[in-house]
Amino acid sequence: MQHTLSLSGRSRVLFYVASLGLPSLLLFAVLVQPVYEPKWMFLDSLTAAQLSGDCCHTYYGFMSNLGIMLWVATSAVLLLAAAVLFGVSAIGEEFRFALFGGLLSGWLALDDMFLLHELVLPTLGVPQLVVITIYVALALAYLLSSFRILLRAEYWVLLIGGAGLALSIFVDSFFHSLLPQLVYIEDSAKFVGIFCWFSFHFLTATRVLSIQIADKK
């Protein structure tokens, strides 16, 4: 028997408000605060230090680092869920969802942290557009392999997160600009996307575990 993984009523409203409202409030606070230039808070720490001509400040890469932390948190939650499901011999679609999602999130954390698609891989001869295409293919493969789980959960939050990440990739790929306005658009969309990715997978993984453990009793 397949259990629903979605929420209902007030819980669903609260989840959507938290998934979209929390990152939006943080982005608004960063953009309107009068102390620091928001651009250096959005760019990764290394790029901000190189381009600002004023190395170094602890606020450089603030939003970028928070995004990395969310990738890592998502990976940790999903891989832990995969380990628990393996331990209770629930090696089915829920296990694949948790394992593949955790590995993908972990790799994206490494990419963000070490600028793999922007600096490292192009230096090794792999164009950035090729790397992004591979990432999109991996994301689609993950979605196709887990679509039954996703459709039983709050998939609208995942779709919103995917739209944010897609917008960020579009701005990064086609404009290649460090104009503050474009940096704000690109990295704001990316942060909302990552936050939605995290909130969706955190909720879905915890509900999968609670249902599987209850069924084993």
N, C-alpha and C positions, 0 to 999 in steps of 0.2 A: 504494500500500500504506500502510495506517495503522499507525504504530508506537505501542506503548504508551508512555504518559508517566508511568506509575506506577512505584513502586519495588518491590523485593522483598526478602524476608528481613530481615537485620539492618539494612539501610539504611532500610527502611520503619519499623522500630521506633525507630531513632534519630531519624528525621524527626518522628514523632509525639511522642516524648518531648521533643524540642527545641521543637516548636510549642506544646505545652501546658505543659511544665515550666518553660521559661525565663520566660514572663510570670507564671506562678503564683509562682515564687520571688521575682521582683521585687516583685510585689504583696504577698506575705507580709512581705518585708523592710520595705516602706514602712508597712504597717499595724502592725507590732510595734516599729519603732524608737521610742525614747523621747525623741527630741530635738525633733521638730516635730509639730504637729497634722496628721495625715494628710489631713484634709479640705481644707486649703489646698493640699496637694500634688496633689490630684485635680482640683479646680476649675481652670478656665483662669486665667491670671495676672491678667487684668483683673478678673474677678469676685472672686477671692480678695483682691486689693488693695482693692476697694470694700467688701467685706463684713467683712473682718477688723478694719478700723479701725486697722490698723498697717501702712501702706504704707511701704516695700515690702521684700520679701525675695526672694533669688534662688531659694529653693525653692518659691515660689508657682508653681503650674501645672506642677510637675515631670512628673507622669504625663501630663497633657494635652499638654505639649510633646513628650514622647516619642511619643505617639500621632500627632501631626502629622508628626513626622519619619518615622514608619513609612508614613503615607499618601504622603508625598513620595517616599520610597524606592521604594515599590511603583510609583508613577506613572513614576518615572525608569527603572526596570528595564523596565517594559512598553513605554514609548514608545521606548526604545533598541532593544528587541527588534523592535518594529514597523518602525523605521527600517532595521534590518539585513535583515529579511525583505523589505521593499520594495526594498532594494538588490540582493538576489539574485533578484528577480522572483518571490518566493513570496507572491503576493497572494491568499491563500485564507482558509480559516477560521482558520488560525493567525494571520495578519495581522490579521483582524478582532478576534480574541480579544485580541491585544496592544494594538491601537489603542484599542478601546472600553474595555477594562479600565484602560488608562493614563489616558485622559481622565476616566473616572469617578473613579478614585483621586485624580487631581489636583484635580478639583472638590471632592471631599470634604475634601481637605487645606485648600483655600481656605475652605470652610465652617467647619471647625474653627478655623482660624487667626483668621478675622475675625467669627466668630459670626453667620454669614449667616442661618441658619434660626432662631436665637434672638433676635437683635436687629435686624439690618439689614433683612431682608426684611419682618418684621412691621411695622417702622417705615414701610416703603413701602406698606403696606396688604395684604401677602400673609400670611395667618395661618400660624402655625407648623405647624399640622396639615396644611394644604394643601401646604406645602413638603415635609414629611416624606412625604406621600403621593406626591408627584412623585418624590422620591428612591427610594422603594420601587419605583415603576413603572420608573424608569431601571435599577435593579438587576435587576429581573425581565427587562427587555428585554435587558440584557447577558447574563444567564444563559441565556435562550432562544436568543440569537444565537450563543452559544459552547458550547452544551450538549454537542456532540460532543467538543470538546476537554476539557471539564471531566470528562466521564465516563471519559475515558482517563487521567486524572490522579488524584491523591490527593484526590478530591472530599470525602472525609469530613472533612478538615481545613477545607475551605471551608464545609461544612455547620455544623461546630462554630463557626467564626468568625461565620457568619450568625446562628446562634442567640444568640451573645453580643451581637451588635449589635442584634438584635431585642429581647432582654431590656432592653438599655440604653434603646432607644427607648420601650419600654413603660413603664418606670419614670419616664422623663423626661416622657412625655406625660400620664400618668394620675395622677401624684402631685405633680409640681411642688413638691417639697420639698427643703430644704437641710439636713434632719436628717442628721447624720453617717452613720448607718447606711444611709440610702437613697443618699447620695452614694457611699459605698463600694461598694454593690451596683451602682449604675448605671455608675460609671466603671471598676470592676474588670471587669465584663462587657464594656464597650466596649473596654478595652485588650486583653483576651484576643481579642476579635473582630478588632480591627485587626491584632494580631500574627499570628493565623492567616491572615487575608487576605493579609498580606505574605508569610509563609512559603510559602503555597500558590502564589502568583503568581510568587515568585522561583524556586522549584523548577521550576514548569511552564514558565516563559519560558526558563530556561536549557536545559531538556531539549528544548524545541521548536527552539531555535537550534542546539543540537548535532546534532540529527537532520537538520534542513534543510540545514545546511552540509555534513554528511557526504554527504547525498544528491546535493548539487551537484558533489561531487568526481568 
